[in-house]
Amino acid sequence: MKNPILVVLIGMVFLSSFSKAESGDGTGLQLSTAGDIVGSLSKDGKNKLEVREAEFLVFAPIDHYFDGVLNLAAHQENGAALFEIHELTIGSTKLIPRSRFRVGQYFLGIGRLNQFHRHDWVFTSAPKVQSEFLHSEGLNDTGIEYGYLLPIPFYLDLTVGVTNGWVFGHAHTEGSKPYFPTHYARLATYNGLFANGGMQTGINYLGRTDNQGTKTSLFGLDLTAKWKEASVLKFLFQSEGWYRIKTPSSGVSEGAIGFYLFPQYAFTSTLQLGVRFDGFTITTLQDATGAQIANFDYAMVPTLTYKASEFSTIRASYNFKGTRFQGQTINSEQVFELQAVFILGSHPAHDF
Amino acid sequence: MKTSLILFLISVSCAFAKPLKVITSTTDLAWAAREIGKDKVDVTALLAGTENPHYVDTIPEYIRLASEADVVCIIGLELEVGWMPKVLARSGNAQVQPGGKGYCETGKAVTVLEKPTGPVDRSMGDIHVAGNPHFWLSPKSLTEGSQEVLKAFVRVDPAHSKEFEANYKALSTKLEALHKTNQAKLKPYLAALKGPAIIEYHKEFSYFFYAYEIQSLGSIEEKPGVPPSAGRIAEVALTAKSQGIKGAIGGEYAPHKTMERFSELSGVKSFQVPTSIQPKGPWKDYESLQTKLVDTMIEAFSSKSK
């Protein structure tokens, strides 16, 4: 949305909604604004500080059964600030026992990073596995998602969904009608670790066949472990691994595997240090003779985070990335990133 | 004959009726819920009593427990705002979500202390606009808050309302007696004091102090929820020293190094105490928790500042 008048109108709607919420008119309307500013410095990079994203979130109960969410984001794309709907859903956690569902446009409930807005991530930029397989901003689409908590003596939560699949990833075009729409599932469980810790594990599947007949299947595993000491998240381990296979209607399938591992230690309630290790390889790359070509993209990203509160974050990270091909490093890059994030207004409670 | 049979069947079905599944956020509410529900309830506290209830994650196991609950009782007053709304929403259990008959927010019934007047924003720290939520350390306030537990039990299981009401009255009497006993224990020490004798790390003992008429100098934290700076610690230590403060009290999860530093600078002994019942620890019920706090006060009042 490039029309400044519309931007102003939307701003006015938000301001009025904010004042209503503050005046306690009984609607429960809550407003949140998030700002995400990122700068990068590298030998051949743009070396500039820019507003990566400004997000406006409104959420409230619609009535005694339904809840509504509207999330608008303005973000940098090719040098221009684009204003667009990231999420617009109507959903309920009250209509069907042990269930929740939402209809509309949303970030698909799979994996770990994909379920959090980018400004809430524990590092600045997406690992290659996220940007290649899903999208660096997260995979969103319009569809229906249903979650069910299984009635068994331990936590096992199933999420399934179907979305249009006209586009995949992040696009500003209508796309084209797929042969088979995007469909996905996630099964998540939780285990307590010692007295103050726990680990959530999810297994994920996503499939889609585009209008050219190319079938994409993604299989993923995500793992998040936390250990708290008093009020401090002393240790965090977050990881995802995904395998993708793309099969054209005629031709050879392409397989790829990617992962990231992110351990983080908190020195104090405000200061955390983590290191992310990324890996990515195309498993089916072959030369003319049919011999497999070894290839591996890697990255190591030490990340220092200062969080004065849950509403402000200053983060510095150093990205050391490289590509190895047939046993030799053919490319390497070093990027320093600085990020500042703030949240104004209400912010909904987070998942584990 | 028919009537007798129906009455017999009702009494048999009542006798074998499953107890209400009750989930509480804190152990203190769990204790109160058990006192009110007795054998008609099966109560589980989500927290263990050792955590800082402000900073808790949305643990998936909490979601599972809430999904099976008939009643969920929380402190409210924004204490659990960072995690409980998500727990309840993801449970998919309409009965225990806000507006449901099994949802019980105990803070609603409490005479709230320290409700801010005038404009409030986040530059003032983690301010609770509804007032201080740490009411359960006052027996009187816990009695008030437990009214909401009683109401929820009556809504969900009206067949046992008379028992619940009688149990609530017994709880009220018990807490009043406990308060009187502790007040009598503290009286000679308080009588000997002139002005405030205690300082707290975070303002979580306000209701306890108010209940026992203990004057507090205030908090080591300058802004609630924000770790005090070195300058703040030095400033408040100097004030505490000059005013002859007898003890600094903080929760077990208060930063130990900050409490130590305060003691070094002020010469005031610091005490880190439980702020909730700990079923797996030494403070298994409300009486023992109150006794621990009162004994700590007496120890502080009896100590001589360095």
Boltz contact constraints between the chains, C-beta under 6 A:
constraints:
  - contact:
      token1: [A, 93]
      token2: [B, 89]
      max_distance: 6.0
  - contact:
      token1: [A, 93]
      token2: [B, 92]
      max_distance: 6.0
  - contact:
      token1: [A, 94]
      token2: [B, 94]
      max_distance: 6.0
  - contact:
      token1: [A, 98]
      token2: [B, 67]
      max_distance: 6.0
  - contact:
      token1: [A, 98]
      token2: [B, 92]
      max_distance: 6.0
  - contact:
      token1: [A, 99]
      token2: [B, 92]
      max_distance: 6.0
  - contact:
      token1: [A, 100]
      token2: [B, 92]
      max_distance: 6.0
  - contact:
      token1: [A, 149]
      token2: [B, 67]
      max_distance: 6.0
  - contact:
      token1: [A, 149]
      token2: [B, 92]
      max_distance: 6.0
  - contact:
      token1: [A, 155]
      token2: [B, 60]
      max_distance: 6.0
  - contact:
      token1: [A, 155]
      token2: [B, 61]
      max_distance: 6.0
  - contact:
      token1: [A, 155]
      token2: [B, 64]
      max_distance: 6.0
  - contact:
      token1: [A, 190]
      token2: [B, 60]
      max_distance: 6.0
  - contact:
      token1: [A, 190]
      token2: [B, 61]
      max_distance: 6.0
  - contact:
      token1: [A, 198]
      token2: [B, 59]
      max_distance: 6.0
  - contact:
      token1: [A, 230]
      token2: [B, 253]
      max_distance: 6.0
  - contact:
      token1: [A, 231]
      token2: [B, 52]
      max_distance: 6.0
  - contact:
      token1: [A, 231]
      token2: [B, 55]
      max_distance: 6.0
  - contact:
      token1: [A, 231]
      token2: [B, 253]
      max_distance: 6.0
  - contact:
      token1: [A, 349]
      token2: [B, 82]
      max_distance: 6.0
  - contact:
      token1: [A, 349]
      token2: [B, 83]
      max_distance: 6.0
  - contact:
      token1: [A, 349]
      token2: [B, 85]
      max_distance: 6.0
  - contact:
      token1: [A, 349]
      token2: [B, 86]
      max_distance: 6.0
  - contact:
      token1: [A, 351]
      token2: [B, 58]
      max_distance: 6.0
  - contact:
      token1: [A, 352]
      token2: [B, 57]
      max_distance: 6.0
  - contact:
      token1: [A, 352]
      token2: [B, 58]
      max_distance: 6.0
  - contact:
      token1: [A, 352]
      token2: [B, 60]
      max_distance: 6.0
